[in-house]
Amino acid sequence: AQSVTQLGSHVSVSEGALVLLRCNYSSSVPPYLFWYVQYPNQGLQLLLKYTSAATLVKGINGFEAEFKKSETSFHLTKPSAHMSDAAEYFCAVSEGSTGTASKLTFGTGTRLQVTL
Amino acid sequence: DTAVSQTPKYLVTQMGNDKSIKCEQNLGHDTMYWYKQDSKKFLKIMFSYNNKELIINETVPNRFSPKSPDKAHLNLHINSLELGDSAVYFCASSPTGGLAGVQETQYFGPGTRLLVL
């Protein structure tokens, strides 16, 4: 069975500071990993995804994440936070498709607050 | 152009009523999903359809009945609404559901905020 743990339901950083959102996963097979962002009252937007091609994955809006198998982690980082980054961030894991559908299992989310 | 759209955006109703939420995708995808996001922001898959066929049903009460008239639409009908059904419901789609073992990106709609009074 697959699962995701996001450490820290709420992270606060100053504008211009490093953003680090933590995600650890559990999977019985090599996983596919995703980060989605949800702005207030909006749907989920894909930030980036890991599909085994490269361990360091670059996404939109300056975010990146590194897959570390030994640590079963897929932490999300951004060198310099911007006020517009304030949102809810979800890590998700999948063990791949059955051929007709795939099941994403989400973490509980981390709310990122950016202060002046 | 809207990729995955849902109607209505907001839905306020009384306990015991029956309501439907509609979802449409214009991406040409074969697979569609319904997710529920509760008040603590926890997201959980409810159903998945591939080419109008039910593929995933995650122990959802029988009061929830998805219907897929064609592969571009996946509607969610809820009977006898309960207070605990209050949540945000997200529709999503992915291209083909994926080759076995391959994970495709799922694209999400804007959500339908359901409040049961």
Interface residues (C-beta under 8 A of the other chain):
Chain A: V29 Y32 F34 Y36 Q38 N41 Q42 G43 L44 Q45 L46 K49 T51 E88 F90 S94 G96 S97 T98 G99 T100 A101 S102 K103 L104 T105 F106 T108 G109
Chain B: V4 T31 Y33 K40 K41 F42 L43 K44 I45 S48 Y49 N50 N51 E53 I55 I56 F90 A92 S94 G97 G98 L99 A100 G101 V102 Q103 E104 T105 Q106 Y107 F108 G109 P110 G111 R113
